[in-house]
Amino acid sequence: MATVFIALQKNEESRAIVDAILADNPQATANNEPAMVKVDAPERMVIRRETVEQEIGRDFDLQEIHVNLVTLSGNVDQTDDEFTLSWV
Protein backbone atom coordinates (compact mmCIF):
# COMPACT_ATOMS: atom_id res chain seq x y z
CA MET A 1 0.00 0.00 0.00
CA ALA A 2 1.44 3.38 -1.03
CA THR A 3 1.52 6.23 1.44
CA VAL A 4 0.95 9.89 0.62
CA PHE A 5 2.20 12.65 2.89
CA ILE A 6 2.42 16.37 3.40
CA ALA A 7 4.98 18.13 5.60
CA LEU A 8 4.34 21.64 6.89
CA GLN A 9 6.43 24.09 8.89
CA LYS A 10 5.59 23.80 12.58
CA ASN A 11 3.65 26.96 13.55
CA GLU A 12 0.19 28.07 14.72
CA GLU A 13 -1.34 28.25 11.24
CA SER A 14 -0.05 24.79 10.31
CA ARG A 15 -1.41 23.34 13.56
CA ALA A 16 -4.93 24.26 12.43
CA ILE A 17 -4.31 22.76 8.97
CA VAL A 18 -3.01 19.52 10.50
CA ASP A 19 -6.03 19.34 12.83
CA ALA A 20 -8.30 19.74 9.78
CA ILE A 21 -6.42 17.01 7.87
CA LEU A 22 -6.72 14.61 10.80
CA ALA A 23 -10.44 15.40 11.19
CA ASP A 24 -11.18 14.65 7.52
CA ASN A 25 -8.79 11.68 7.18
CA PRO A 26 -9.23 9.32 10.14
CA GLN A 27 -6.56 6.97 8.77
CA ALA A 28 -3.94 9.77 8.75
CA THR A 29 -1.21 10.11 11.37
CA ALA A 30 0.78 13.19 12.34
CA ASN A 31 4.49 12.92 13.11
CA ASN A 32 5.92 15.94 14.92
CA GLU A 33 9.53 16.85 14.17
CA PRO A 34 11.47 19.81 15.63
CA ALA A 35 10.71 22.23 12.77
CA MET A 36 7.89 20.53 10.87
CA VAL A 37 4.92 18.21 11.15
CA LYS A 38 4.49 15.41 8.61
CA VAL A 39 1.08 13.87 8.03
CA ASP A 40 0.97 10.41 6.42
CA ALA A 41 -2.06 8.62 5.00
CA PRO A 42 -2.48 5.36 3.10
CA GLU A 43 -3.31 5.88 -0.59
CA ARG A 44 -5.20 9.21 -0.34
CA MET A 45 -5.47 12.42 1.71
CA VAL A 46 -7.99 15.24 1.26
CA ILE A 47 -7.55 18.73 2.71
CA ARG A 48 -10.91 20.53 2.69
CA ARG A 49 -11.09 24.33 2.70
CA GLU A 50 -14.24 24.29 4.84
CA THR A 51 -12.64 22.18 7.56
CA VAL A 52 -9.49 24.31 7.62
CA GLU A 53 -11.66 27.43 7.95
CA GLN A 54 -13.45 25.89 10.95
CA GLU A 55 -10.13 25.05 12.61
CA ILE A 56 -8.36 28.32 11.79
CA GLY A 57 -11.34 30.58 12.50
CA ARG A 58 -11.20 32.64 9.30
CA ASP A 59 -11.59 32.40 5.54
CA PHE A 60 -8.85 30.25 4.01
CA ASP A 61 -7.68 29.96 0.41
CA LEU A 62 -6.15 26.51 -0.15
CA GLN A 63 -3.29 28.21 -2.03
CA GLU A 64 -2.14 29.43 1.42
CA ILE A 65 -0.94 25.89 2.15
CA HIS A 66 2.08 26.63 -0.04
CA VAL A 67 3.33 29.30 2.39
CA ASN A 68 4.03 26.64 5.06
CA LEU A 69 4.64 23.66 2.77
CA VAL A 70 7.96 21.85 3.19
CA THR A 71 7.33 18.86 0.90
CA LEU A 72 4.69 16.39 -0.19
CA SER A 73 4.36 13.00 -1.82
CA GLY A 74 1.58 11.89 -4.16
CA ASN A 75 -0.27 13.14 -7.18
CA VAL A 76 -1.87 16.53 -6.52
CA ASP A 77 -5.41 17.44 -7.54
CA GLN A 78 -6.52 20.87 -6.38
CA THR A 79 -9.77 22.78 -6.63
CA ASP A 80 -10.97 25.84 -4.73
CA ASP A 81 -12.52 23.52 -2.12
CA GLU A 82 -10.15 20.52 -1.88
CA PHE A 83 -6.44 19.72 -2.06
CA THR A 84 -6.04 15.99 -2.69
CA LEU A 85 -2.94 13.80 -2.60
CA SER A 86 -3.27 10.26 -3.98
CA TRP A 87 -1.55 7.47 -5.85
CA VAL A 88 -4.56 6.65 -8.04
N, CA, C and O atoms as a GROMACS GRO file, in nm:
protein
  352
    1MET      N    1   0.084  -0.118   0.000
    1MET     CA    2   0.000   0.000   0.000
    1MET      C    3   0.089   0.124   0.000
    1MET      O    4   0.178   0.137   0.084
    2ALA      N    5   0.066   0.214  -0.092
    2ALA     CA    6   0.144   0.338  -0.103
    2ALA      C    7   0.093   0.442  -0.004
    2ALA      O    8  -0.027   0.451   0.024
    3THR      N    9   0.186   0.518   0.047
    3THR     CA   10   0.152   0.623   0.144
    3THR      C   11   0.174   0.759   0.081
    3THR      O   12   0.274   0.782   0.014
    4VAL      N   13   0.079   0.850   0.102
    4VAL     CA   14   0.095   0.989   0.062
    4VAL      C   15   0.128   1.068   0.189
    4VAL      O   16   0.095   1.025   0.299
    5PHE      N   17   0.194   1.182   0.172
    5PHE     CA   18   0.220   1.265   0.289
    5PHE      C   19   0.233   1.411   0.250
    5PHE      O   20   0.256   1.446   0.135
    6ILE      N   21   0.217   1.495   0.352
    6ILE     CA   22   0.242   1.637   0.340
    6ILE      C   23   0.318   1.679   0.466
    6ILE      O   24   0.285   1.637   0.576
    7ALA      N   25   0.420   1.760   0.447
    7ALA     CA   26   0.498   1.812   0.560
    7ALA      C   27   0.486   1.964   0.559
    7ALA      O   28   0.507   2.029   0.456
    8LEU      N   29   0.453   2.020   0.674
    8LEU     CA   30   0.434   2.164   0.689
    8LEU      C   31   0.526   2.217   0.798
    8LEU      O   32   0.561   2.146   0.892
    9GLN      N   33   0.566   2.345   0.783
    9GLN     CA   34   0.643   2.409   0.889
    9GLN      C   35   0.560   2.402   1.017
    9GLN      O   36   0.437   2.406   1.013
   10LYS      N   37   0.629   2.392   1.129
   10LYS     CA   38   0.559   2.380   1.258
   10LYS      C   39   0.533   2.521   1.312
   10LYS      O   40   0.624   2.587   1.362
   11ASN      N   41   0.406   2.566   1.302
   11ASN     CA   42   0.365   2.696   1.355
   11ASN      C   43   0.214   2.693   1.383
   11ASN      O   44   0.148   2.592   1.358
   12GLU      N   45   0.161   2.802   1.434
   12GLU     CA   46   0.019   2.807   1.472
   12GLU      C   47  -0.075   2.780   1.355
   12GLU      O   48  -0.170   2.704   1.368
   13GLU      N   49  -0.048   2.842   1.240
   13GLU     CA   50  -0.134   2.825   1.124
   13GLU      C   51  -0.133   2.679   1.078
   13GLU      O   52  -0.238   2.622   1.047
   14SER      N   53  -0.016   2.620   1.073
   14SER     CA   54  -0.005   2.479   1.031
   14SER      C   55  -0.074   2.386   1.129
   14SER      O   56  -0.129   2.284   1.087
   15ARG      N   57  -0.073   2.418   1.256
   15ARG     CA   58  -0.141   2.334   1.356
   15ARG      C   59  -0.289   2.321   1.321
   15ARG      O   60  -0.346   2.212   1.331
   16ALA      N   61  -0.352   2.430   1.280
   16ALA     CA   62  -0.493   2.426   1.243
   16ALA      C   63  -0.513   2.344   1.115
   16ALA      O   64  -0.612   2.271   1.104
   17ILE      N   65  -0.422   2.354   1.021
   17ILE     CA   66  -0.431   2.276   0.897
   17ILE      C   67  -0.416   2.128   0.928
   17ILE      O   68  -0.492   2.046   0.876
   18VAL      N   69  -0.321   2.092   1.012
   18VAL     CA   70  -0.301   1.952   1.050
   18VAL      C   71  -0.424   1.899   1.123
   18VAL      O   72  -0.467   1.786   1.097
   19ASP      N   73  -0.481   1.977   1.213
   19ASP     CA   74  -0.603   1.934   1.283
   19ASP      C   75  -0.716   1.907   1.184
   19ASP      O   76  -0.792   1.811   1.199
   20ALA      N   77  -0.727   1.992   1.081
   20ALA     CA   78  -0.830   1.974   0.978
   20ALA      C   79  -0.803   1.847   0.897
   20ALA      O   80  -0.896   1.772   0.867
   21ILE      N   81  -0.677   1.823   0.862
   21ILE     CA   82  -0.642   1.701   0.787
   21ILE      C   83  -0.680   1.577   0.868
   21ILE      O   84  -0.740   1.484   0.815
   22LEU      N   85  -0.643   1.576   0.995
   22LEU     CA   86  -0.672   1.461   1.080
   22LEU      C   87  -0.823   1.440   1.099
   22LEU      O   88  -0.869   1.327   1.109
   23ALA      N   89  -0.899   1.549   1.104
   23ALA     CA   90  -1.044   1.540   1.119
   23ALA      C   91  -1.108   1.478   0.995
   23ALA      O   92  -1.202   1.398   1.007
   24ASP      N   93  -1.059   1.513   0.878
   24ASP     CA   94  -1.118   1.465   0.752
   24ASP      C   95  -1.059   1.333   0.703
   24ASP      O   96  -1.115   1.270   0.614
   25ASN      N   97  -0.948   1.291   0.761
   25ASN     CA   98  -0.879   1.168   0.718
   25ASN      C   99  -0.847   1.084   0.840
   25ASN      O  100  -0.734   1.088   0.890
   26PRO      N  101  -0.944   1.007   0.890
   26PRO     CA  102  -0.923   0.932   1.014
   26PRO      C  103  -0.807   0.833   1.009
   26PRO      O  104  -0.754   0.794   1.113
   27GLN      N  105  -0.766   0.791   0.890
   27GLN     CA  106  -0.656   0.697   0.877
   27GLN      C  107  -0.520   0.767   0.878
   27GLN      O  108  -0.417   0.700   0.879
   28ALA      N  109  -0.518   0.900   0.878
   28ALA     CA  110  -0.394   0.977   0.875
   28ALA      C  111  -0.329   0.983   1.013
   28ALA      O  112  -0.396   0.977   1.116
   29THR      N  113  -0.196   0.996   1.012
   29THR     CA  114  -0.121   1.011   1.137
   29THR      C  115  -0.026   1.128   1.124
   29THR      O  116   0.033   1.150   1.018
   30ALA      N  117  -0.012   1.203   1.232
   30ALA     CA  118   0.078   1.319   1.234
   30ALA      C  119   0.205   1.281   1.309
   30ALA      O  120   0.200   1.220   1.416
   31ASN      N  121   0.318   1.317   1.252
   31ASN     CA  122   0.449   1.292   1.311
   31ASN      C  123   0.517   1.426   1.333
   31ASN      O  124   0.556   1.493   1.238
   32ASN      N  125   0.532   1.465   1.459
   32ASN     CA  126   0.592   1.594   1.492
   32ASN      C  127   0.744   1.583   1.493
   32ASN      O  128   0.801   1.495   1.559
   33GLU      N  129   0.807   1.672   1.421
   33GLU     CA  130   0.953   1.685   1.417
   33GLU      C  131   0.986   1.823   1.477
   33GLU      O  132   0.895   1.902   1.500
   34PRO      N  133   1.113   1.852   1.502
   34PRO     CA  134   1.147   1.980   1.563
   34PRO      C  135   1.098   2.104   1.486
   34PRO      O  136   1.052   2.200   1.547
   35ALA      N  137   1.107   2.103   1.353
   35ALA     CA  138   1.071   2.223   1.277
   35ALA      C  139   0.954   2.201   1.182
   35ALA      O  140   0.915   2.294   1.111
   36MET      N  141   0.899   2.080   1.179
   36MET     CA  142   0.789   2.052   1.087
   36MET      C  143   0.700   1.944   1.144
   36MET      O  144   0.735   1.874   1.239
   37VAL      N  145   0.582   1.932   1.083
   37VAL     CA  146   0.492   1.821   1.115
   37VAL      C  147   0.460   1.753   0.982
   37VAL      O  148   0.423   1.818   0.884
   38LYS      N  149   0.473   1.621   0.981
   38LYS     CA  150   0.449   1.541   0.861
   38LYS      C  151   0.325   1.457   0.885
   38LYS      O  152   0.315   1.387   0.986
   39VAL      N  153   0.231   1.464   0.793
   39VAL     CA  154   0.108   1.387   0.803
   39VAL      C  155   0.109   1.281   0.693
   39VAL      O  156   0.119   1.313   0.575
   40ASP      N  157   0.099   1.155   0.734
   40ASP     CA  158   0.097   1.041   0.642
   40ASP      C  159  -0.042   0.983   0.635
   40ASP      O  160  -0.117   0.983   0.733
   41ALA      N  161  -0.078   0.931   0.516
   41ALA     CA  162  -0.206   0.862   0.500
   41ALA      C  163  -0.190   0.754   0.394
   41ALA      O  164  -0.119   0.774   0.295
   42PRO      N  165  -0.255   0.640   0.413
   42PRO     CA  166  -0.248   0.536   0.310
   42PRO      C  167  -0.330   0.575   0.187
   42PRO      O  168  -0.448   0.608   0.197
   43GLU      N  169  -0.266   0.569   0.071
   43GLU     CA  170  -0.331   0.588  -0.059
   43GLU      C  171  -0.380   0.729  -0.093
   43GLU      O  172  -0.354   0.778  -0.202
   44ARG      N  173  -0.451   0.796   0.002
   44ARG     CA  174  -0.520   0.922  -0.034
   44ARG      C  175  -0.537   1.011   0.088
   44ARG      O  176  -0.560   0.963   0.199
   45MET      N  177  -0.524   1.143   0.066
   45MET     CA  178  -0.547   1.242   0.170
   45MET      C  179  -0.619   1.362   0.108
   45MET      O  180  -0.580   1.409   0.001
   46VAL      N  181  -0.724   1.409   0.174
   46VAL     CA  182  -0.799   1.524   0.126
   46VAL      C  183  -0.792   1.636   0.230
   46VAL      O  184  -0.820   1.614   0.348
   47ILE      N  185  -0.754   1.754   0.185
   47ILE     CA  186  -0.755   1.873   0.271
   47ILE      C  187  -0.871   1.959   0.222
   47ILE      O  188  -0.869   2.008   0.109
   48ARG      N  189  -0.971   1.978   0.308
   48ARG     CA  190  -1.091   2.053   0.269
   48ARG      C  191  -1.085   2.196   0.323
   48ARG      O  192  -1.060   2.219   0.441
   49ARG      N  193  -1.110   2.291   0.233
   49ARG     CA  194  -1.109   2.433   0.270
   49ARG      C  195  -1.203   2.459   0.386
   49ARG      O  196  -1.166   2.529   0.481
   50GLU      N  197  -1.323   2.405   0.381
   50GLU     CA  198  -1.424   2.430   0.484
   50GLU      C  199  -1.376   2.384   0.622
   50GLU      O  200  -1.398   2.454   0.721
   51THR      N  201  -1.313   2.268   0.628
   51THR     CA  202  -1.264   2.218   0.756
   51THR      C  203  -1.149   2.302   0.809
   51THR      O  204  -1.142   2.329   0.928
   52VAL      N  205  -1.059   2.343   0.720
   52VAL     CA  206  -0.949   2.431   0.762
   52VAL      C  207  -1.005   2.562   0.816
   52VAL      O  208  -0.958   2.611   0.918
   53GLU      N  209  -1.105   2.618   0.748
   53GLU     CA  210  -1.166   2.743   0.795
   53GLU      C  211  -1.226   2.727   0.935
   53GLU      O  212  -1.215   2.818   1.017
   54GLN      N  213  -1.289   2.614   0.962
   54GLN     CA  214  -1.345   2.589   1.095
   54GLN      C  215  -1.234   2.583   1.200
   54GLN      O  216  -1.250   2.637   1.309
   55GLU      N  217  -1.124   2.519   1.166
   55GLU     CA  218  -1.013   2.505   1.261
   55GLU      C  219  -0.936   2.635   1.281
   55GLU      O  220  -0.892   2.665   1.392
   56ILE      N  221  -0.920   2.712   1.173
   56ILE     CA  222  -0.836   2.832   1.179
   56ILE      C  223  -0.916   2.955   1.222
   56ILE      O  224  -0.859   3.054   1.269
   57GLY      N  225  -1.049   2.949   1.205
   57GLY     CA  226  -1.134   3.058   1.250
   57GLY      C  227  -1.140   3.178   1.158
   57GLY      O  228  -1.170   3.289   1.201
   58ARG      N  229  -1.112   3.156   1.030
   58ARG     CA  230  -1.120   3.264   0.930
   58ARG      C  231  -1.132   3.203   0.792
   58ARG      O  232  -1.118   3.082   0.775
   59ASP      N  233  -1.158   3.288   0.691
   59ASP     CA  234  -1.158   3.240   0.554
   59ASP      C  235  -1.019   3.189   0.519
   59ASP      O  236  -0.920   3.243   0.567
   60PHE      N  237  -1.013   3.085   0.436
   60PHE     CA  238  -0.885   3.025   0.401
   60PHE      C  239  -0.886   2.986   0.255
   60PHE      O  240  -0.974   2.914   0.210
   61ASP      N  241  -0.788   3.034   0.181
   61ASP     CA  242  -0.768   2.996   0.041
   61ASP      C  243  -0.669   2.880   0.042
   61ASP      O  244  -0.560   2.893   0.098
   62LEU      N  245  -0.703   2.768  -0.019
   62LEU     CA  246  -0.615   2.651  -0.015
   62LEU      C  247  -0.476   2.680  -0.072
   62LEU      O  248  -0.382   2.607  -0.041
   63GLN      N  249  -0.461   2.783  -0.153
   63GLN     CA  250  -0.329   2.821  -0.203
   63GLN      C  251  -0.236   2.863  -0.088
   63GLN      O  252  -0.114   2.860  -0.103
   64GLU      N  253  -0.294   2.903   0.026
   64GLU     CA  254  -0.214   2.943   0.142
   64GLU      C  255  -0.133   2.828   0.200
   64GLU      O  256  -0.036   2.851   0.273
   65ILE      N  257  -0.170   2.705   0.168
   65ILE     CA  258  -0.094   2.589   0.215
   65ILE      C  259   0.052   2.601   0.171
   65ILE      O  260   0.142   2.561   0.244
   66HIS      N  261   0.074   2.655   0.052
   66HIS     CA  262   0.208   2.663  -0.004
   66HIS      C  263   0.303   2.751   0.077
   66HIS      O  264   0.425   2.735   0.068
   67VAL      N  265   0.250   2.843   0.156
   67VAL     CA  266   0.333   2.930   0.239
   67VAL      C  267   0.408   2.848   0.344
   67VAL      O  268   0.524   2.876   0.373
   68ASN      N  269   0.344   2.746   0.400
   68ASN     CA  270   0.403   2.664   0.506
   68ASN      C  271   0.446   2.526   0.460
   68ASN      O  272   0.491   2.445   0.541
   69LEU      N  273   0.432   2.497   0.331
   69LEU     CA  274   0.464   2.366   0.277
   69LEU      C  275   0.614   2.342   0.273
   69LEU      O  276   0.690   2.424   0.223
   70VAL      N  277   0.656   2.227   0.326
   70VAL     CA  278   0.796   2.185   0.319
   70VAL      C  279   0.812   2.089   0.202
   70VAL      O  280   0.897   2.110   0.115
   71THR      N  281   0.730   1.983   0.198
   71THR     CA  282   0.733   1.886   0.090
   71THR      C  283   0.606   1.804   0.093
   71THR      O  284   0.529   1.810   0.189
   72LEU      N  285   0.584   1.728  -0.014
   72LEU     CA  286   0.468   1.639  -0.019
   72LEU      C  287   0.501   1.520  -0.109
   72LEU      O  288   0.598   1.523  -0.185
   73SER      N  289   0.418   1.418  -0.100
   73SER     CA  290   0.436   1.299  -0.182
   73SER      C  291   0.299   1.252  -0.228
   73SER      O  292   0.209   1.234  -0.147
   74GLY      N  293   0.285   1.233  -0.358
   74GLY     CA  294   0.158   1.189  -0.416
   74GLY      C  295   0.122   1.278  -0.533
   74GLY      O  296   0.181   1.384  -0.554
   75ASN      N  297   0.025   1.234  -0.608
   75ASN     CA  298  -0.027   1.314  -0.718
   75ASN      C  299  -0.121   1.419  -0.660
   75ASN      O  300  -0.204   1.388  -0.574
   76VAL      N  301  -0.108   1.542  -0.706
   76VAL     CA  302  -0.187   1.653  -0.652
   76VAL      C  303  -0.305   1.684  -0.744
   76VAL      O  304  -0.289   1.694  -0.866
   77ASP      N  305  -0.421   1.697  -0.685
   77ASP     CA  306  -0.541   1.744  -0.754
   77ASP      C  307  -0.599   1.853  -0.666
   77ASP      O  308  -0.636   1.828  -0.552
   78GLN      N  309  -0.608   1.975  -0.720
   78GLN     CA  310  -0.652   2.087  -0.638
   78GLN      C  311  -0.766   2.163  -0.703
   78GLN      O  312  -0.761   2.197  -0.822
   79THR      N  313  -0.868   2.190  -0.623
   79THR     CA  314  -0.977   2.278  -0.663
   79THR      C  315  -0.983   2.391  -0.560
   79THR      O  316  -0.899   2.398  -0.471
   80ASP      N  317  -1.080   2.478  -0.572
   80ASP     CA  318  -1.097   2.584  -0.473
   80ASP      C  319  -1.138   2.528  -0.337
   80ASP      O  320  -1.115   2.592  -0.234
   81ASP      N  321  -1.198   2.409  -0.335
   81ASP     CA  322  -1.252   2.352  -0.212
   81ASP      C  323  -1.172   2.235  -0.153
   81ASP      O  324  -1.184   2.205  -0.035
   82GLU      N  325  -1.089   2.168  -0.237
   82GLU     CA  326  -1.015   2.052  -0.188
   82GLU      C  327  -0.876   2.044  -0.248
   82GLU      O  328  -0.854   2.077  -0.364
   83PHE      N  329  -0.782   2.000  -0.166
   83PHE     CA  330  -0.644   1.972  -0.206
   83PHE      C  331  -0.625   1.824  -0.178
   83PHE      O  332  -0.625   1.782  -0.063
   84THR      N  333  -0.609   1.744  -0.284
   84THR     CA  334  -0.604   1.599  -0.269
   84THR      C  335  -0.468   1.544  -0.311
   84THR      O  336  -0.415   1.582  -0.415
   85LEU      N  337  -0.414   1.455  -0.228
   85LEU     CA  338  -0.294   1.380  -0.260
   85LEU      C  339  -0.336   1.234  -0.274
   85LEU      O  340  -0.408   1.182  -0.189
   86SER      N  341  -0.291   1.168  -0.380
   86SER     CA  342  -0.327   1.026  -0.398
   86SER      C  343  -0.226   0.958  -0.489
   86SER      O  344  -0.142   1.023  -0.552
   87TRP      N  345  -0.236   0.826  -0.494
   87TRP     CA  346  -0.155   0.747  -0.585
   87TRP      C  347  -0.242   0.679  -0.689
   87TRP      O  348  -0.197   0.586  -0.755
   88VAL      N  349  -0.366   0.724  -0.704
   88VAL     CA  350  -0.455   0.665  -0.804
   88VAL      C  351  -0.474   0.756  -0.920
   88VAL      O  352  -0.547   0.722  -1.013
   0.00000   0.00000   0.00000
